[in-house]
Amino acid sequence: MRRQKARILDEYLAASARAGDRTAFSQLAARWQPKLYAHACRLMGDAELARDVVQDGWGDIAKGLTRLDDAAVFPAWAYRIITRRAADVIRRIQRDRRLTDGFATEPVPEDNGAAAIEAHADRTPLTKAMASLPPEQSAAIALFYLEDFSVAEVAAALSVPTGTIKTRLMHARRKLRSALEGGMENG
């Protein structure tokens, strides 16, 4: 029931912000900033890059909000913007790496990204298991279970077909189950 009220509030704030209410936009941003940042961290694996992605994403959200036909889809729409922004940054980083001479000879840096952030924030076995998932599975699991998105909303947010989301969720659940059962046997 609580999530339903939150969705209604988000829909109201998105509709009001779309109509030009700056206070509603500020409240919407305050409500969604932490969620979008966590999503960007999962995708980017780097807190600083994730912060930049979300900041740029809010600019896109502010510009595009007037074109959002249905305020109820704001969450999936906002996640899709962050996902696309993250993909753009990752592509740019990969391109820059290919252009840099001698990059291949550098040692691989330690993972200081989303997995490390989440593992340090909460060291439960489930959190550790989620941190070990590939980014696309971690994002799908987090949106589906933590944000209570439907499969269709997750697909829209990540810009992939619903079948792909179902497959990612299935594989992620298997990996989580295996990791948790293995941890119970060892503990």
Summary of the structure (lengths in Angstrom):
residues: 187
radius of gyration: 17.9
end to end distance: 36.4
largest distance: 56.3
contacts: 539
relative contact order: 0.11
helix: 82%
strand: 0%
